[in-house]
Amino acid sequence: MEALYFLLVVIGVIVAYSAFNYFYQRRFLKTLTEEEFKAGYRKAQLIDVREPNEFDAGHILGARNIPASQLKMRMKEIRPDKPVYLYCQSGARSARAAQMLHKKGYQELSHLQGGFKKWSGKIKAK
């Protein structure tokens, strides 16, 4: 019986943490549909936060590859005074990358709903 209570407490903590993260990110990160993303990404800095091998397999035309794993070291490559459009494969890494950028003072942050796997626009592959 104690194991069941422990398991319920752990699940409750995980759900509470996920809900907190979701609502916290909504304050500073806009989640854009593909149409909204297409309408604004040419006026913004388009950053693909996937790893280089994923980027080389195919990426949105005009995107720069700054993997989430290298973001702290390469943050100076992103201008804080211009909008930043982020995307990854599904949306999770771009949300974490946006959180890092927000902590460093970046304001206009948006990411692609569903990530690259939902993208139907122009792509480039090596």
C-alpha positions in Angstrom: 0.0 0.0 0.0 2.9 2.4 0.8 4.3 1.7 -2.7 1.0 2.7 -4.3 1.0 6.0 -2.3 4.6 6.7 -3.3 3.8 6.0 -6.9 0.8 8.3 -6.8 2.9 11.1 -5.2 5.6 10.7 -7.9 3.0 10.8 -10.7 1.4 13.9 -9.1 4.8 15.7 -8.9 5.5 14.9 -12.6 2.1 16.2 -13.7 2.5 19.3 -11.5 5.9 20.0 -13.0 4.7 19.5 -16.5 1.8 21.8 -16.0 4.0 24.5 -14.4 6.5 24.3 -17.4 3.6 24.5 -19.9 2.1 27.6 -18.4 5.5 29.2 -17.7 6.6 28.8 -21.4 3.3 30.2 -22.6 4.2 33.6 -21.0 7.2 34.2 -23.3 7.0 31.6 -26.1 4.5 31.8 -29.0 3.6 28.5 -30.5 2.8 29.2 -34.2 0.9 27.1 -36.7 2.7 26.4 -40.0 0.8 29.2 -41.7 1.7 31.8 -39.0 5.3 30.5 -39.1 5.5 30.9 -42.9 4.1 34.4 -42.6 6.8 35.7 -40.3 10.0 33.6 -40.5 11.6 35.6 -43.3 11.6 38.7 -41.1 13.1 36.8 -38.2 16.2 34.8 -37.3 15.3 31.2 -38.2 17.1 28.7 -36.0 17.0 24.9 -36.3 18.0 23.5 -32.9 18.3 19.9 -34.1 21.7 18.1 -34.3 23.8 18.6 -37.5 23.0 15.2 -38.9 19.3 15.9 -38.7 19.8 19.4 -40.2 21.8 17.9 -43.1 19.0 15.4 -43.8 16.6 18.3 -44.4 15.8 21.7 -43.0 13.6 24.7 -43.7 15.0 26.9 -46.4 17.0 29.8 -44.9 17.5 28.2 -41.4 20.7 28.3 -39.5 21.7 25.3 -37.5 22.5 26.0 -33.8 21.9 22.7 -32.0 20.3 22.9 -28.6 23.3 21.1 -27.2 25.6 24.0 -28.3 23.2 26.9 -27.7 24.9 28.2 -24.5 28.2 28.5 -26.3 26.8 29.9 -29.5 24.1 32.3 -28.1 26.1 35.3 -29.3 25.3 34.3 -32.9 21.6 35.2 -32.2 20.7 38.9 -32.1 18.5 39.7 -29.0 16.9 42.7 -30.8 15.3 40.7 -33.6 12.5 38.1 -33.4 13.7 34.5 -33.1 11.9 31.6 -34.8 12.9 28.2 -33.5 12.1 24.7 -34.6 13.2 21.1 -33.9 11.9 17.8 -34.9 8.8 17.8 -32.7 8.8 21.0 -30.7 10.3 19.9 -27.4 13.9 20.9 -28.0 12.9 24.3 -29.4 10.8 25.0 -26.3 13.8 24.2 -24.1 16.0 26.4 -26.3 13.5 29.2 -26.0 13.6 28.9 -22.2 17.4 29.3 -22.3 17.2 32.3 -24.6 14.5 33.9 -22.4 16.7 33.6 -19.3 19.4 35.5 -21.2 17.0 38.4 -22.1 15.6 37.4 -25.5 12.0 38.7 -25.9 10.4 37.8 -29.2 10.5 34.0 -29.2 8.3 31.7 -31.4 8.5 28.1 -32.3 6.8 25.8 -34.9 3.9 23.8 -33.6 4.7 20.1 -34.2 8.2 20.9 -35.4 9.9 20.0 -38.6 8.0 16.7 -39.0 4.8 18.7 -39.5 6.4 21.2 -42.0 5.1 21.0 -45.6 6.9 24.1 -47.0 10.2 24.4 -48.9 13.1 22.4 -47.5 16.8 22.0 -48.4 18.8 18.8 -47.9 22.5 18.1 -48.5 
